[in-house]
Structures are given as C-alpha cells and as structure tokens.
C-alpha cells in the first residue's frame, strides 16, 4: 500500500458519515442488517456508541475525501474489519490487522460469521478454535 496515496488515521467524528458509508457498502454483500436501518440513525449510533466504546483506525485517500477501510478493536478483541471491496487487493486489510496486533497485549480474539473475514483471519495467523471464533497469540 503506497503511503503517498493513502493515510492511516485515528478515527475522528468528522469521518462518521464516510465510515458508515463504507460499512454499508461492505455489509451489503454479507448481510442486509445495515441496509434496513436508517443512515442517519446509524451515523448517530456510530458516533455516540461505537466510537466511544472502541478504538478505530481508518484508511483514507490522501485528501481524506474517501474512506477505504476501517478496523474496530480494543486491546483484546478485533471487533470488525471493513475494507471497500474495490480496494481489497491493495493490502489495506493486512495493514489494519497489523496495527491491531501491535496495539494488543499479545492476544486477540475475533468472533465473526463473515466467511471472507474468517478466511482472511486464517491467513494472517489467527486460529479458528471454535465455530466463528478466532484467536491470535503473539509468538
């Protein structure tokens, strides 16, 4: 991933609408839950609940007009990893997961039923120890 084309930033409320837009774009292929909800309600929930509860990193275009990916996590758990489908081949997912691993205490869990995320986690050192439950331990 070229650092000249992208920026990795801490989440800021100014990115809420763009981040929810990416979440909706990614989840429309995997789930119809977000599509049924009102966009403005999702943005409000994202700013007032998700952003206050978890840490996040986002990947933006250099001019910050477009969000390409977001990772939501805390010290022990990868909550969600969402990357614009058009940008999947650029290494954004790997970069974001490495940031989460570096911020962790050496152990991470991720619970997901998303097949694409499950396959990706298996490729990046997470072990599937139960149905939809993945664990990563630092060596």
C-alpha positions as a Markdown table, in Angstrom:
| # | Residue | x | y | z |
|---|---|---|---|---|
| 1 | Unk | 0.0 | 0.0 | 0.0 |
| 2 | Unk | 1.6 | 3.3 | -1.0 |
| 3 | Unk | 1.7 | 5.8 | 1.7 |
| 4 | Unk | 1.6 | 8.5 | -1.0 |
| 5 | Unk | -1.9 | 7.5 | -1.9 |
| 6 | Unk | -3.4 | 6.7 | 1.5 |
| 7 | Unk | -3.3 | 7.9 | 5.1 |
| 8 | Unk | -3.9 | 5.8 | 8.2 |
| 9 | Unk | -5.6 | 7.9 | 10.8 |
| 10 | Unk | -7.2 | 7.5 | 14.2 |
| 11 | Unk | -10.9 | 7.8 | 13.9 |
| 12 | Unk | -12.4 | 11.2 | 14.3 |
| 13 | Unk | -16.1 | 12.2 | 14.4 |
| 14 | Unk | -15.7 | 14.1 | 11.2 |
| 15 | Unk | -15.3 | 10.7 | 9.4 |
| 16 | Unk | -18.6 | 9.2 | 10.8 |
| 17 | Unk | -20.7 | 9.5 | 7.7 |
| 18 | Unk | -18.0 | 8.3 | 5.4 |
| 19 | Unk | -17.2 | 5.4 | 7.7 |
| 20 | Unk | -20.8 | 4.3 | 7.9 |
| 21 | Unk | -21.0 | 4.6 | 4.1 |
| 22 | Unk | -18.1 | 2.1 | 3.8 |
| 23 | Unk | -19.6 | -0.2 | 6.4 |
| 24 | Unk | -22.9 | -0.2 | 4.4 |
| 25 | Unk | -21.1 | -0.9 | 1.2 |
| 26 | Unk | -19.1 | -3.8 | 2.6 |
| 27 | Unk | -22.0 | -5.3 | 4.6 |
| 28 | Unk | -24.5 | -5.2 | 1.7 |
| 29 | Unk | -22.5 | -8.2 | 0.3 |
| 30 | Unk | -22.5 | -10.1 | 3.6 |
| 31 | Unk | -25.6 | -9.0 | 5.5 |
| 32 | Unk | -28.7 | -7.0 | 4.9 |
| 33 | Unk | -28.9 | -5.8 | 8.6 |
| 34 | Unk | -27.3 | -2.3 | 8.0 |
| 35 | Unk | -29.3 | -1.7 | 4.8 |
| 36 | Unk | -32.6 | -1.9 | 6.7 |
| 37 | Unk | -31.6 | 0.8 | 9.2 |
| 38 | Unk | -31.8 | 4.5 | 8.6 |
| 39 | Unk | -28.5 | 6.0 | 7.6 |
| 40 | Unk | -28.7 | 9.0 | 10.0 |
| 41 | Unk | -29.6 | 6.7 | 12.9 |
| 42 | Unk | -26.6 | 4.5 | 12.0 |
| 43 | Unk | -24.3 | 7.6 | 12.0 |
| 44 | Unk | -25.6 | 8.7 | 15.3 |
| 45 | Unk | -25.2 | 5.3 | 16.8 |
| 46 | Unk | -21.7 | 5.0 | 15.4 |
| 47 | Unk | -20.6 | 8.4 | 16.8 |
| 48 | Unk | -22.3 | 8.0 | 20.2 |
| 49 | Unk | -21.8 | 4.3 | 21.0 |
| 50 | Unk | -19.3 | 2.5 | 18.8 |
| 51 | Unk | -16.7 | 5.4 | 18.6 |
| 52 | Unk | -16.8 | 5.9 | 22.4 |
| 53 | Unk | -16.6 | 2.2 | 23.2 |
| 54 | Unk | -13.8 | 1.0 | 20.8 |
| 55 | Unk | -10.6 | 2.2 | 19.3 |
| 56 | Unk | -10.6 | 2.6 | 15.5 |
| 57 | Unk | -8.2 | 3.2 | 12.6 |
| 58 | Unk | -9.3 | 4.3 | 9.2 |
| 59 | Unk | -7.6 | 4.4 | 5.8 |
| 60 | Unk | -8.4 | 7.5 | 3.8 |
| 61 | Unk | -7.5 | 8.8 | 0.4 |
| 62 | Unk | -4.6 | 11.3 | 0.7 |
| 63 | Unk | -7.1 | 14.2 | 0.6 |
| 64 | Unk | -9.3 | 12.5 | 3.2 |
| 65 | Unk | -12.4 | 12.7 | 0.9 |
| 66 | Unk | -12.8 | 8.9 | 0.7 |
| 67 | Unk | -12.6 | 6.2 | 3.4 |
| 68 | Unk | -11.1 | 2.9 | 2.1 |
| 69 | Unk | -11.2 | 0.9 | 5.2 |
| 70 | Unk | -11.8 | 0.8 | 9.0 |
| 71 | Unk | -10.8 | -1.5 | 11.8 |
| 72 | Unk | -12.7 | -1.5 | 15.1 |
| 73 | Unk | -11.0 | -3.0 | 18.1 |
| 74 | Unk | -10.0 | -2.9 | 21.7 |
| 75 | Unk | -6.9 | -4.2 | 23.4 |
| 76 | Unk | -8.1 | -7.9 | 23.4 |
| 77 | Unk | -10.6 | -8.1 | 20.5 |
| 78 | Unk | -10.8 | -7.4 | 16.8 |
| 79 | Unk | -14.5 | -6.2 | 16.5 |
| 80 | Unk | -14.7 | -5.7 | 12.8 |
| 81 | Unk | -12.5 | -5.1 | 9.7 |
| 82 | Unk | -14.2 | -3.5 | 6.8 |
| 83 | Unk | -12.4 | -2.6 | 3.5 |
| 84 | Unk | -14.1 | -1.2 | 0.4 |
| 85 | Unk | -14.4 | -4.1 | -2.0 |
| 86 | Unk | -12.7 | -2.1 | -4.8 |
| 87 | Unk | -9.6 | -1.7 | -2.6 |
| 88 | Unk | -9.2 | -5.2 | -1.2 |
| 89 | Unk | -6.2 | -6.1 | -3.3 |
| 90 | Unk | -4.1 | -3.1 | -2.0 |
| 91 | Unk | -3.0 | -4.6 | 1.3 |
| 92 | Unk | -5.3 | -2.4 | 3.4 |
| 93 | Unk | -6.7 | -5.3 | 5.4 |
| 94 | Unk | -3.2 | -6.6 | 6.3 |
| 95 | Unk | -2.0 | -3.1 | 7.3 |
| 96 | Unk | -5.0 | -2.6 | 9.6 |
| 97 | Unk | -4.7 | -6.0 | 11.2 |
| 98 | Unk | -1.0 | -5.4 | 11.9 |
| 99 | Unk | -1.9 | -2.2 | 13.6 |
| 100 | Unk | -4.4 | -4.0 | 15.9 |
| 101 | Unk | -1.9 | -6.7 | 16.6 |
| 102 | Unk | 0.7 | -4.1 | 17.6 |
| 103 | Unk | -1.8 | -2.3 | 19.9 |
| 104 | Unk | -2.8 | -5.6 | 21.6 |
| 105 | Unk | -1.4 | -7.2 | 24.7 |
| 106 | Unk | -0.3 | -10.1 | 22.5 |
| 107 | Unk | -3.6 | -11.9 | 22.4 |
| 108 | Unk | -6.6 | -11.1 | 20.2 |
| 109 | Unk | -10.0 | -12.7 | 19.7 |
| 110 | Unk | -12.4 | -12.2 | 16.8 |
| 111 | Unk | -15.9 | -13.5 | 16.6 |
| 112 | Unk | -17.3 | -13.4 | 13.1 |
| 113 | Unk | -19.6 | -15.3 | 10.8 |
| 114 | Unk | -18.4 | -13.4 | 7.8 |
| 115 | Unk | -16.7 | -16.0 | 5.5 |
| 116 | Unk | -14.4 | -13.5 | 3.8 |
| 117 | Unk | -13.1 | -12.2 | 7.2 |
| 118 | Unk | -12.8 | -15.7 | 8.5 |
| 119 | Unk | -10.6 | -16.8 | 5.6 |
| 120 | Unk | -8.5 | -13.6 | 5.9 |
| 121 | Unk | -8.0 | -14.1 | 9.6 |
| 122 | Unk | -6.9 | -17.7 | 9.0 |
| 123 | Unk | -4.3 | -16.4 | 6.5 |
| 124 | Unk | -2.9 | -13.8 | 9.0 |
| 125 | Unk | -2.1 | -16.0 | 11.9 |
| 126 | Unk | -5.5 | -16.3 | 13.7 |
| 127 | Unk | -6.6 | -19.9 | 14.6 |
| 128 | Unk | -10.2 | -21.0 | 14.3 |
| 129 | Unk | -10.7 | -22.7 | 17.7 |
| 130 | Unk | -14.5 | -22.9 | 17.5 |
| 131 | Unk | -17.3 | -22.0 | 15.1 |
| 132 | Unk | -16.9 | -18.4 | 14.1 |
| 133 | Unk | -14.3 | -17.8 | 16.9 |
| 134 | Unk | -10.7 | -16.9 | 16.1 |
| 135 | Unk | -7.7 | -16.4 | 18.3 |
| 136 | Unk | -4.3 | -14.8 | 17.7 |
| 137 | Unk | -1.4 | -15.1 | 20.1 |
| 138 | Unk | 1.9 | -13.3 | 19.7 |
| 139 | Unk | 4.9 | -15.7 | 19.4 |
